[in-house]
Amino acid sequence: MITRTTRWPAPAKLNLFLYITGRRPNGYHELQTLFQFLDFGDTLTITANPSGQIRLLPDIDGVATEENLIYRAADALRRAAGIQAGADIEIDKVLPMGGGLGGGSSNAATTLVALNYLWQTGLSDDALAEIGLRLGADVPVFVRGFSAFAEGVGEVLQPAAPQEKWYLVAKPEVSIATVDIFTHPDLPRNSAKKSLEARLAGVYENDCEKIVRRVYPEVDKALSWLLEYAPSRLTGTGACVFAEFSTQQDADAILKKLPDWLQGFVAKGVNTSPLLNTLNAYSTDSQ
């Protein structure tokens, strides 16, 4: 066990496109989406110990510790590895909840990857991704650490390398529950399945966007504002929207114009996750 205190990124993701190609009998939706990471996100400070206790600092208001994805990920890893290790986990939370940036899933994945290293459990990426899938459909892509074209319910991953552009990400004052969008009767569910090559060559769209703009006028207002400056879309089921730029300077210039009813940040799209880079750095240092 490695007991020194370590810091781990839990990066945001964007869905550069999102198409809903069907619905399974169990209610889950078949998707085609393109995940890319951002060099921006939460940070987990983790100290492993042999106590057998998982302690989270601080508690998230309204979320019981046992329901927190970080705790659930740590506990699931312990069970899978058959150990009774413990850890103190402190989170610096900057990603908004209900924003469509994958914050909860990223926190869970970072917990799995970091504790697999610190507890020296030796589980493979495949095993960690399998544990992650039980926690949430987006967790495996964060575990594997590479941008990916995702199919199925989001768990069938094919590595991809979209352009690493700069993004202005903005969030209106509203949070959106994914379940509310995926259960909406007017959500399109019949987009044609296409190959990754065909998707990359086409115009990027999000099948959730029309419904979200109709139901949440704050999102509609935010997208209308961003579209004045650059190609812009919804990520996931929202509420965050993003505009893409070729340079940081161009993105920063529009960030300065952001109205006071929008919160935002500028980040670089990256095809290798900051989490994977951190794991590789710690692994190299310990050799």
N, C-alpha and C positions, 0 to 999 in steps of 0.2 A: 504494500500500500504506500502511495506517495502522499504524505501528510502536509507538505508545504502549501501555503495559500496560493491559489492560481486564479487568473482572470480569463474569462471566456466570452467571446462575442456571440450574440444571438441575433443574427442579421435579419432585416426585413426582406420580403420578396415582393416582386410584382408579377402579376399575370399579364404578360405582354399581349396575349390574346386568350379568349376563353369561349369555346363553343360547346353547347350541350347537344349531344347526338342521340340521346335516348334516356329512358327511365326504366330501371329494373323493377321487378315485382315487389321487392322489399322497400321501394321508395327511393333508393339511392339513384343518383343520376350518372349516366355515362358522359364523360367529358373528353375534350381535347384542349389542352392548355399548354402554354409555354411559360415556364418558371425561369425567372432570372433574379439573382440576389442583388442586394444593395450593400454598399460599404457603409452602412448605417444601421443601428439597431440597439437592442438592449445589451446589457453586460451582466454576466453572472460571476460573482466572486465566490469560489468554492474552496472549502477546507475539508478534506476527507479525514475521517477518524474512525476508530474501532468501536464507537459507543453503541452502534445499532440504532441510533436516533437520527432522523432527518429533520433538521430545523431550518425553517424558511424565515428570512428577514428582509424586508418587513412583511407582515401579513397584508394581503390584498383585501380591501374592504368588500364585504359581501361575498367573499369566496372562502369557504372552509378549507383548512390546510389539506385535508384528505382529498378534496376535490380539485386542488390546484394541480395543473398539468406538470409542474416541476416536481412536486411531491410524488404524483402518480408515476412519472417517468423513473424517478429514483427507486421507488418501491418495486416497480415492474422489473427493473434491471437486477435488483437484489434477488428477487424471486427466480428470475431466469438463470442467474449465476449460482444460486444456492448459497448465498453468503449473508452475514448479519452485520455488514459494515454500516457506518454512519457518515453524515456530512452536515456541515453548516453551509447554507447557500444564501447568499445575499444578492438581490436583484436590483440593478439600476434600471428602472423602467422608463423608457422614452417613447416606445411605440404605442400608439393609441389602441385601446381595446375597441373591437367592433369596427376596425378600419380597413380590413381586407389586406393587411400587410403580413399576416401570418405570425404575429407576435407570440401567441400562445403555443403554436406548433413549433416555432423556432426555439422558444424556451425549453420545451420538452426535448427536442433533438439535441440541443446543447448540453442539457443535463445527461442524456444518455451517452453522448460521445465523451464528455469530460469525465464522468464517473467511471466509464469503462476503462479509461486511461488511468485515473487516479486510484481506483480500486484494483487495477491490474487484473480485471476479470477475463480479458482476452477474447471477448466475443467478436465475431466478424461483423463487417458492415451489413451483410445480409441479415444476420441475427438481430442487430440493432434496428434495422429498418422494419423487420417483422414485428418487433416489440412496438416500434413507433406507430405502425399502421393501426394497432389496436387502440392507440391514444388519439389518432386523428389522421385523416387521409393525406394531409400535407406534411406530416412529420417525416416520412421517408426521404423526400427530396432534400430536406435540411440535413438529415443524417448523412446522406451520400455526398453532399457538398458540391455538386456540379449542376449547372443550369440544365434543364431537361424539358423535353416534350413529354407530357403526361397524358395517358389514356386510362381507360377503365373508370374508376371513381377517383383517379388521381394517383393510383399506386403503381401503374405500369409505366416505367420511366425509360426514356431513350435519351442519352446524352445529346445536348445541343449546344451550339455556340452562336447565339444571336449577337448582333453588334453591341458593344459595350458603350452605350450612350450615357449622357447625363440626363438626370430627371429632376424636375421640380414636382414634389409630392405635396398635395394639399388636402386638408381634412376640414370639411364644414362641421358646424356644431351639431352633429347627429351621429349616433352609433346604430349600426345595422346588424341584426342577427341573421346569420347565414340561412338558418332554417326558414325565416320569414320570406326570403326571396325564392328559395328552392321549392317552397310549397305554394307559391303564388300561382293561381290557375292560369294566368296569362303568360307565364314564362315560356319562351320558345324551347322546345325539347326535340326538335327534328332537324338540326343542322346536319348536313352531309358529312360523313367521315372522309377525311383526306389525309394524304401522306404528309410527313413533316416537310418534305421539299415543297409540296404544293402550298402548304400553310405559310411557309417562310416567304414564298414568292408572292403571296396575295396581300390584300389589305387587312391589317390586324383589327379585329373587332372583339367585343365582349357581349355575348348573348344576354347577359343580365342587365346591361346598361339601360335599355329602354324602360324596363320595369322599374328599376331603381330611380331613374330620373322622374318617372311619373308619380311614384309613391312618396319620394323624398325630394321636395322642391329645393331643399338646400343643396343637394347634390347636383341637380339640374342647373342651379345658379352658378355653382362652382365650375362645372364643365363649360358652361357658356362663356364664363370669364376667361378660362384658360385657352379655349379654342380661338380666342382672338389673337393669341401669340404663337401657338405651336400645336402640332398634332397632339391630341389629348384623349385619354380614355379612363374608364373605371378600372380599378384592380379588384379581382375577385368579385364579391358581392358588395364591395364598398365598405365604409363610406368614402375612403380615400380615392382621389383621382390624381392622375399624373400627366405631365406634359414632357415631351422628349426634345432634347437639344443635342447639338453636335459638340458643344464646348461648355465647360463649367461657367465661363464668363457670360455666355448667353443665358444660361439658367439663372445665375445669380442676379442678372439684370432684371429679370421678370420677378424673381423672389422679392426684390426691393419694392416692387409695385403692388405686391399682394395686399388686397384690402383687409381691413381689420376684422372682418367676419370670417376670415380664413386663416388657419394655422398651417405653416408649411416648412419644408426643408429641401435642400438640394443634395443629391447623392449620386454616386457613380454606379451604373449597372455593372456587375462583375459576374463572370461565368464560373469562377472558382470561389467558393464561399470563404469569407473571413474565418469561419469556424475551422474549416479544413486547414487553412494556413496556420492557425494557432496550434492545432493538434500536431502538425508536422514540426513546428518550431519547438514545442515542448518535448516531443519524442526525440528530436535531434539533440537537444540539450542534455537529455538524460542518458544518452548513449555513451 
